[in-house]
Amino acid sequence: MPTILEALEQRFSTRGYTAEKLTEAERDTLIRAGLQAPTAANRQEIHITVLDGDNPILEEIEAEKNALANIQNPAHNFYYEAPTVMILSGDTAMAWSAVDAGIAVQNIALAAEGLGLGSVILGCIKAALNGEKSEYFSKALRFPENYGYQVAIAVGHKAVTKAPHEYSAEKNVTIL
Ligand SMILES: Cc1cc2nc3c(=O)[nH]c(=O)nc-3n(C[C@H](O)[C@H](O)[C@H](O)COP(=O)(O)O)c2cc1C
């Protein structure tokens, strides 16, 4: 298993998966990683909806996303046919829910890397889940009362590879 620093270096957004499902133990490790994330004031308000890739609600979300963005015949669905999708929702009245969900989803991504799995964080369904069908989707995804979509992640066995992204410390960092 990679160290945390190795996982950070190796991780890349995986946009292609094999059909192999996650084991229950792998799924539970990812859930635990999400729940172990720090949250503002230790509110632990982030809710995780876990779905198999063949859950019909995902097709409905895909259709709504495509309708809103006027996309016809996409090359892949929004979760790249991954066997598992996790949708994180948070209390819409809480100022830190988006940050808390971001930390939780990165915990899940790194845990996936630790297990030798691939993942990709998913923001592209935001308009679909927060739009006029938000009540319908929130109910179908069993979000707690007054919760809204924050972010999602697809996880599975990697069928593709990609170099980790490049970055510029010169541009993005100031050391005083
Ligand atoms: C908040 C957020 C939302 C993202 N949404 C999507 C998405 O909807 N679809 C997608 O393919 N990748 C998505 N990504 C992945 C980014 O495109 C990716 O992290 C970036 O291109 C850098 O590549 P890397 O993750 O391989 O290093 C998202 C990443 C973040 C942090």
Ligand as a Chemical Component Dictionary entry (heavy atoms), coordinates in Angstrom:
data_LIG
# 
_chem_comp.id                   LIG 
_chem_comp.type                 NON-POLYMER 
_chem_comp.pdbx_formal_charge   0 
_chem_comp.three_letter_code    LIG 
# 
loop_
_chem_comp_atom.comp_id 
_chem_comp_atom.atom_id 
_chem_comp_atom.alt_atom_id 
_chem_comp_atom.type_symbol 
_chem_comp_atom.charge 
_chem_comp_atom.model_Cartn_x 
_chem_comp_atom.model_Cartn_y 
_chem_comp_atom.model_Cartn_z 
_chem_comp_atom.pdbx_ordinal 
LIG C1  C1  C 0 -14.417 20.033 -7.552  1  
LIG C2  C2  C 0 -13.973 19.187 -8.703  2  
LIG C3  C3  C 0 -14.884 18.837 -9.671  3  
LIG C4  C4  C 0 -14.506 18.018 -10.735 4  
LIG N1  N1  N 0 -15.435 17.609 -11.639 5  
LIG C5  C5  C 0 -15.094 16.760 -12.621 6  
LIG C6  C6  C 0 -16.091 16.240 -13.503 7  
LIG O1  O1  O 0 -17.267 16.540 -13.379 8  
LIG N2  N2  N 0 -15.689 15.386 -14.458 9  
LIG C7  C7  C 0 -14.378 15.022 -14.624 10 
LIG O2  O2  O 0 -14.083 14.240 -15.509 11 
LIG N3  N3  N 0 -13.414 15.477 -13.783 12 
LIG C8  C8  C 0 -13.753 16.333 -12.790 13 
LIG N4  N4  N 0 -12.807 16.764 -11.898 14 
LIG C9  C9  C 0 -11.410 16.323 -12.051 15 
LIG C10 C10 C 0 -10.488 17.433 -12.571 16 
LIG O3  O3  O 0 -10.763 17.692 -13.920 17 
LIG C11 C11 C 0 -9.041  16.991 -12.350 18 
LIG O4  O4  O 0 -8.787  16.864 -10.973 19 
LIG C12 C12 C 0 -8.027  17.934 -12.959 20 
LIG O5  O5  O 0 -8.148  17.967 -14.349 21 
LIG C13 C13 C 0 -6.594  17.547 -12.600 22 
LIG O6  O6  O 0 -6.310  16.250 -13.055 23 
LIG P1  P1  P 0 -5.876  15.071 -12.063 24 
LIG O7  O7  O 0 -6.985  14.884 -11.060 25 
LIG O8  O8  O 0 -5.724  13.888 -12.956 26 
LIG O9  O9  O 0 -4.629  15.486 -11.389 27 
LIG C14 C14 C 0 -13.163 17.583 -10.843 28 
LIG C15 C15 C 0 -12.248 17.934 -9.851  29 
LIG C16 C16 C 0 -12.640 18.704 -8.786  30 
LIG C17 C17 C 0 -11.638 19.037 -7.705  31 
# 
loop_
_chem_comp_bond.comp_id 
_chem_comp_bond.atom_id_1 
_chem_comp_bond.atom_id_2 
_chem_comp_bond.value_order 
_chem_comp_bond.pdbx_ordinal 
LIG C1  C2  SING 1  
LIG C2  C3  SING 2  
LIG C2  C16 DOUB 3  
LIG C3  C4  DOUB 4  
LIG C4  N1  SING 5  
LIG C4  C14 SING 6  
LIG N1  C5  DOUB 7  
LIG C5  C6  SING 8  
LIG C5  C8  SING 9  
LIG C6  O1  DOUB 10 
LIG C6  N2  SING 11 
LIG N2  C7  SING 12 
LIG C7  O2  DOUB 13 
LIG C7  N3  SING 14 
LIG N3  C8  DOUB 15 
LIG C8  N4  SING 16 
LIG N4  C9  SING 17 
LIG N4  C14 SING 18 
LIG C9  C10 SING 19 
LIG C10 O3  SING 20 
LIG C10 C11 SING 21 
LIG C11 O4  SING 22 
LIG C11 C12 SING 23 
LIG C12 O5  SING 24 
LIG C12 C13 SING 25 
LIG C13 O6  SING 26 
LIG O6  P1  SING 27 
LIG P1  O7  DOUB 28 
LIG P1  O8  SING 29 
LIG P1  O9  SING 30 
LIG C14 C15 DOUB 31 
LIG C15 C16 SING 32 
LIG C16 C17 SING 33 
# 
